[in-house]
Amino acid sequence: MEKILNLITAAPAMATDDYVGFTFFVGCMAMMAASAFFFLSMNSFDNKWRTSILVSGLITFIAAVHYWYMRDYWATNATSPTFFRYVDWVLTVPLMCVEFYLILKAAGATKAMMWRLIFLSVVMLVTGYFGEAVFTTGSGPALWGLISGIAYFVIVYDIWMGGAAKLAASAGGAVQSAHKTLCKFVLIGWAIYPIGYMAGTEGWYSGIFGGLPMDVIYNIGDAINKIGFGLVVYNLAVNSK
Ligand SMILES: *C/C=C(C)/C=C/C=C(C)/C=C/C1=C(C)CCCC1(C)C
């Protein structure tokens, strides 16, 4: 017990004007609460939805753990926890691709479709990491950001107009409308991230977004996308119980 208390009280105090630190803190709480919500509600659904809700919970839970570390990293170093950030994304974004597969499985989604989305998402994130943490000078960030952006657009194309869209149309009803909402999250919600990237890296675009705090943008994006995505799936399970 004393060890636990020490752990909690040993957390560095946060300055009241540290609004970046504040968004890490609130983000951590929100992810924890969302995880409890998804995990606890899971068993009230029909078997066919349980895995989807479980994955929703895993996404927010993995994020909660990373936010715990990122919050601490920020409090200690006052610099971006880029490594933790990308480890979080490389685990959670592929799981979001799995969600597309899970809700369309009954309509005939294939594992090949799922792996294609997972592969594209990993390309998007690894190239993004290169631009943000490895090739950070000259035209490095712009170039790697562009490659990352291309992978992002292929994902958007696949789910809006590719095979996944056709399966959703054939499924119709609640599944089709949930798919459509998830597509909007990817098109609009995920577009928050390249804005954060442009705010936090050097390039021709620096004048446009320079000065905006990258971590606040990423943290807002994560809260909207991870919790929102999970709620869309939750809603689908409720509507087609
Ligand atoms: C829960 C975390 C999510 C949904 C993270 C999504 C991240 C992206 C969609 C990142 C995209 C990027 C680009 C499209 C270009 C610049 C580099 C990235 C990695 C920020």
Ligand as a Chemical Component Dictionary entry (heavy atoms), coordinates in Angstrom:
data_LIG
# 
_chem_comp.id                   LIG 
_chem_comp.type                 NON-POLYMER 
_chem_comp.pdbx_formal_charge   0 
_chem_comp.three_letter_code    LIG 
# 
loop_
_chem_comp_atom.comp_id 
_chem_comp_atom.atom_id 
_chem_comp_atom.alt_atom_id 
_chem_comp_atom.type_symbol 
_chem_comp_atom.charge 
_chem_comp_atom.model_Cartn_x 
_chem_comp_atom.model_Cartn_y 
_chem_comp_atom.model_Cartn_z 
_chem_comp_atom.pdbx_ordinal 
LIG C1  C1  C 0 -5.108 6.536  -31.940 1  
LIG C2  C2  C 0 -4.205 7.059  -32.849 2  
LIG C3  C3  C 0 -4.476 7.373  -34.160 3  
LIG C4  C4  C 0 -5.828 7.195  -34.764 4  
LIG C5  C5  C 0 -3.384 7.923  -34.919 5  
LIG C6  C6  C 0 -3.440 8.253  -36.196 6  
LIG C7  C7  C 0 -2.320 8.845  -36.833 7  
LIG C8  C8  C 0 -2.274 9.326  -38.106 8  
LIG C9  C9  C 0 -3.454 9.230  -39.027 9  
LIG C10 C10 C 0 -1.055 9.950  -38.530 10 
LIG C11 C11 C 0 -0.823 10.429 -39.753 11 
LIG C12 C12 C 0 0.365  11.138 -40.244 12 
LIG C13 C13 C 0 0.277  11.643 -41.536 13 
LIG C14 C14 C 0 -0.909 11.378 -42.424 14 
LIG C15 C15 C 0 1.348  12.478 -42.151 15 
LIG C16 C16 C 0 2.331  13.007 -41.157 16 
LIG C17 C17 C 0 2.764  11.947 -40.202 17 
LIG C18 C18 C 0 1.623  11.357 -39.390 18 
LIG C19 C19 C 0 2.151  10.033 -38.873 19 
LIG C20 C20 C 0 1.305  12.289 -38.216 20 
# 
loop_
_chem_comp_bond.comp_id 
_chem_comp_bond.atom_id_1 
_chem_comp_bond.atom_id_2 
_chem_comp_bond.value_order 
_chem_comp_bond.pdbx_ordinal 
LIG C1  C2  SING 1  
LIG C2  C3  DOUB 2  
LIG C3  C4  SING 3  
LIG C3  C5  SING 4  
LIG C5  C6  DOUB 5  
LIG C6  C7  SING 6  
LIG C7  C8  DOUB 7  
LIG C8  C9  SING 8  
LIG C8  C10 SING 9  
LIG C10 C11 DOUB 10 
LIG C11 C12 SING 11 
LIG C12 C13 DOUB 12 
LIG C12 C18 SING 13 
LIG C13 C14 SING 14 
LIG C13 C15 SING 15 
LIG C15 C16 SING 16 
LIG C16 C17 SING 17 
LIG C17 C18 SING 18 
LIG C18 C19 SING 19 
LIG C18 C20 SING 20 
# 
